[in-house]
Amino acid sequence: MIFGRKRRSDLVEDAGAGPVEVPADEDESLSDQEAEDSADSVTEDVDQALETEDQDWRADGPFDYDEVDLGAEVARIDLETLIITPWDGLNLQLQVDEESRRVLAVTGVWAESGLELVLFAAPAVGGLAADLRAEAIAEAEQANGTVEVAVGAFGPELRRVLPQSGPKGEKLFHVSKVWFAEGPRWLLRGTLLGEAALDTVAQDKTAPFVEFFRNVVVRRGNQPMVPGDRITMRLPEGAS
């Protein structure tokens, strides 16, 4: 963490790196029985992972704006609703709505990996992470992919493997890990892409993205929003 966190008594209420393409050795389509077994396995994974959900997974970030003191000595990029702290060598890619010129998602790309950040409005009582996990699991199963729910650095995370066709018709896999961090009336989703999303990759490939996600600061604002709606960001100064 590269800034001070305020005391609890001071709080105010309140398309990125290319996928790693892993060749498929055989037909990966699931039979009905295999799909049912896979769904049962995912349900068990979810139940086990959710046993840890009461833990304060945001203790070391990502943070709400009212939880931290931002020091001026650190170079940050202010996207209005998100404040991010890139490291030297990290490239940023912005997904921008052409009509509103608002940023829908920001992806930090480094080497052969990337982390996509998307911000959502969430209910004050929480629970949006469970809904988004369920949607992502259903999407993976409909795509004939596999999904595992495991306990990661930010609580229950999704590890998805989706089949794709290569340029020559070969069978490939798109691998990703999905993180969820719920704050006061917001949810930050991080999707780890590329080499860093592989379970077999060395920790030094993933650690910079974990730290990058931890150092995100969310400035949601007080305006009412429908839970589940995307919270857009402002283009940084100098961006066209």
C-alpha positions in Angstrom: 0.0 0.0 0.0 1.5 3.4 -1.0 -0.7 5.8 0.9 -2.0 6.3 4.4 -5.3 4.8 5.4 -7.6 7.0 7.6 -8.6 5.9 11.0 -12.0 4.3 11.2 -13.2 7.2 13.3 -12.4 9.6 10.5 -14.4 7.8 7.8 -17.3 9.5 6.1 -20.3 7.3 5.6 -21.3 6.9 2.8 -9.8 -4.7 -23.8 -6.6 -5.5 -22.8 -3.8 -8.0 -23.1 -4.4 -10.8 -25.5 -5.5 -14.1 -24.0 -3.0 -16.9 -23.4 -4.1 -19.4 -26.1 -3.6 -22.9 -24.8 -4.0 -25.5 -27.6 -6.7 -28.2 -26.8 -5.5 -31.7 -27.2 -9.0 -33.2 -27.7 -12.6 -32.3 -28.1 -13.5 -30.3 -24.9 -17.3 -30.1 -25.5 -19.2 -31.3 -22.5 -21.9 -34.0 -22.5 -25.1 -33.4 -20.5 -23.9 -35.5 -17.7 -20.5 -33.8 -17.7 -22.2 -30.4 -17.6 -24.3 -31.5 -14.7 -21.3 -32.8 -12.8 -19.4 -29.6 -13.6 -22.3 -27.5 -12.3 -22.4 -29.5 -9.0 -18.7 -29.1 -8.6 -18.9 -25.3 -9.1 -21.7 -25.1 -6.5 -19.5 -26.9 -4.0 -16.6 -24.6 -4.8 -18.9 -21.5 -4.3 -20.2 -22.8 -1.0 -16.6 -23.5 0.3 -15.3 -20.1 -0.9 -18.2 -18.2 0.5 -17.4 -19.5 4.0 -14.6 -16.9 3.9 -16.6 -14.0 2.6 -17.1 -12.4 6.0 -13.4 -11.7 6.2 -12.4 -8.1 5.4 -10.8 -8.7 2.0 -10.4 -5.0 1.4 -8.2 -4.4 4.5 -5.3 -3.8 2.2 -7.3 -2.4 -0.8 -8.9 -1.5 -3.1 -10.0 1.5 -1.0 -12.9 3.9 -0.9 -11.8 7.6 -1.3 -12.9 8.4 2.2 -10.7 5.6 3.6 -7.3 6.9 2.6 -5.1 10.0 2.6 -3.5 10.4 -0.8 0.0 11.6 -0.7 1.1 14.1 -3.4 4.5 12.4 -3.8 3.0 9.4 -5.7 2.2 9.7 -9.4 -1.4 8.7 -9.9 -3.9 8.9 -12.7 -7.3 10.4 -11.7 -10.2 9.1 -13.8 -12.7 10.8 -11.6 -14.5 7.7 -10.2 -11.3 5.7 -10.1 -7.8 6.7 -9.1 -5.1 4.3 -10.2 -1.4 4.1 -9.5 0.5 2.6 -12.5 4.1 1.4 -12.3 6.8 2.1 -14.8 6.3 0.0 -17.9 2.6 -0.5 -17.4 0.5 0.6 -20.5 -3.1 1.7 -20.1 -5.9 0.9 -22.6 -9.2 2.6 -22.2 -12.6 1.4 -23.5 -14.4 4.6 -24.3 -18.1 5.1 -25.2 -18.0 7.1 -28.5 -21.1 9.1 -27.8 -20.5 10.1 -24.2 -16.7 10.0 -24.3 -16.8 8.3 -20.9 -14.5 5.5 -20.1 -16.3 2.1 -19.6 -13.2 0.1 -18.6 -9.5 0.5 -18.1 -6.9 -2.2 -18.7 -3.4 -2.2 -17.4 -1.2 -4.1 -19.8 2.3 -5.4 -18.9 4.4 -7.9 -20.8 2.0 -10.7 -21.9 -0.7 -10.0 -19.3 -3.4 -7.4 -18.4 -5.9 -6.5 -15.7 -9.2 -5.0 -16.8 -11.0 -2.8 -14.2 -14.8 -2.2 -14.3 -16.7 -0.3 -11.7 -20.3 -0.9 -10.8 -22.9 0.7 -8.5 -23.8 -1.7 -5.7 -26.5 -1.9 -3.0 -25.6 -0.5 0.4 -26.1 -4.0 1.9 -23.7 -5.6 -0.5 -24.4 -8.9 -2.4 -23.6 -7.8 -5.9 -20.5 -9.9 -6.1 -22.5 -13.0 -5.6 -24.8 -12.0 -8.5 -21.9 -11.2 -10.8 -20.2 -14.4 -10.0 -23.3 -16.4 -10.8 -23.6 -14.6 -14.1 -20.0 -15.3 -15.0 -20.3 -19.0 -14.1 -23.5 -19.3 -16.2 -21.7 -17.6 -19.2 -18.7 -20.0 -18.9 -20.9 -23.1 -18.8 -23.0 -21.9 -21.8 -19.8 -21.4 -23.7 -18.8 -25.0 -22.9 -16.0 -23.7 -20.7 -14.9 -24.6 -17.2 -15.0 -22.4 -14.2 -13.6 -22.8 -10.7 -14.3 -20.7 -7.6 -11.3 -20.5 -5.3 -10.1 -18.3 -2.5 -7.7 -15.7 -3.8 -6.1 -12.5 -2.7 -9.5 -10.7 -2.7 -11.7 -13.4 -1.5 -13.7 -15.8 -3.7 -12.4 -15.5 -7.3 -13.4 -17.1 -10.5 -10.9 -19.0 -12.6 -12.3 -19.5 -16.1 -11.2 -21.4 -19.1 -13.2 -20.7 -22.3 -12.8 -22.5 -25.6 -11.9 -20.5 -28.7 -11.2 -21.2 -32.3 -7.7 -20.2 -33.6 -7.0 -18.5 -36.9 -6.6 -21.8 -38.6 -9.5 -23.5 -36.9 -7.5 -25.0 -34.1 -9.0 -25.3 -30.7 -7.6 -22.9 -28.1 -8.4 -21.7 -24.6 -9.0 -18.2 -23.2 -7.9 -18.2 -19.5 -8.8 -15.5 -17.0 -9.2 -14.9 -13.3 -11.9 -12.6 -12.0 -11.6 -10.6 -8.7 -14.4 -8.8 -6.9 -14.0 -6.1 -4.3 -17.2 -4.6 -2.7 -17.0 -1.2 -1.0 -19.6 1.3 0.1 -22.2 1.2 -2.6 -19.7 0.2 -5.3 -18.1 -3.0 -6.6 -14.8 -3.1 -8.5 -14.3 -6.1 -10.8 -10.8 -7.0 -11.9 -10.3 -9.5 -14.7 -6.7 -10.8 -15.0 -5.9 -11.8 -18.5 -3.1 -13.5 -20.4 0.0 -15.2 -18.9 -0.6 -14.0 -15.4 -4.0 -15.7 -15.3 -2.4 -19.2 -15.6 -2.2 -21.2 -12.3 1.3 -22.4 -13.3 2.8 -19.0 -13.8 5.4 -17.7 -11.4 4.2 -15.3 -8.7 6.3 -12.5 -10.0 4.0 -12.4 -13.0 0.9 -11.9 -11.0 2.2 -9.9 -8.0 2.3 -6.5 -9.8 -1.3 -6.8 -10.8 -2.4 -7.8 -7.3 -0.6 -4.7 -6.0 -2.1 -2.6 -8.8 -5.6 -3.7 -7.9 -5.0 -3.1 -4.2 -3.9 0.5 -4.8 -7.1 1.4 -6.7 -9.1 4.1 -5.0 -12.8 4.4 -5.8 -14.5 7.8 -5.7 -18.1 6.8 -6.3 -19.9 10.0 -5.4 -23.3 10.4 -3.7 -25.6 10.3 -6.7 -28.2 7.6 -6.6 -27.6 4.8 -9.1 -29.2 1.5 -9.9 -27.3 -1.5 -8.4 -25.5 -3.3 -11.2 -25.2 -0.3 -13.4 -21.7 0.5 -14.7 -20.0 3.5 -13.2 -18.1 5.2 -16.0 -14.9 7.1 -15.7 -13.5 10.4 -17.1 -10.8 10.4 -19.7 -7.5 11.5 -18.2 -6.1 14.9 -19.0 -4.5 14.9 -22.5 -6.4 11.9 -23.7 -8.4 12.4 -26.9 
